[in-house]
Amino acid sequence: MSRLLLVAVGLVEVGWSQSIKPTAGFTRPLPTLLCFTLAAVAVFLLSLAMK
């Protein structure tokens, strides 16, 4: 199960890294919200994988 979580984390982090540029320096609210949400999901999934 932890390996599947790590694959999911990898996909979420790719999405997170691609969501940084549309934030335009974190001045656009919706892309910024998406960016922070994806980062939080990645950390959460990583914590689950480490258990």
N, C-alpha and C positions, 0 to 999 in steps of 0.2 A: 504493500500500500504506500509506503514512504517513497518508493521509486516513482509511482504515478503522481504523487504530490510534487516531487521534484520536477517532473516533466511539466506539470501544470504551472509551477513557479517559473520555469524557464519561459513558457509562453506568455505568462502575465508580465514578466520583466521585459520581454521584447515589446509588448504593447505599451508598457510604461515608458520605455526609452524612446519609443516613437511618438509618445504623447507630449513630450517636453517641448519640442519645437513649436507646435501650434499654440502654446500658451503665450507666445510673444513676450517673454520675460515675466511670465506670471501676471500679466495685465488683463488677460481675457478670462472672465470668471468660469465659464463652462469647461473649456479645455483644462483650466487649472484644477477644477474640481475632479475631472476625470483623471488627471495626472496623480493627484494626491490619493484618490481612491484606489487606483491601480497599485501604487506604492504600498498602501496599507494592506491590500489583499495579498501582495507578494510576501510581506513580512509575516502576515497571519499564516499563510500556507507553509512558509518555511518553519515557523514555530510548530506547526502540526507535524511536519515531516521529521523534526528532530525528536519528537516524543517516542 
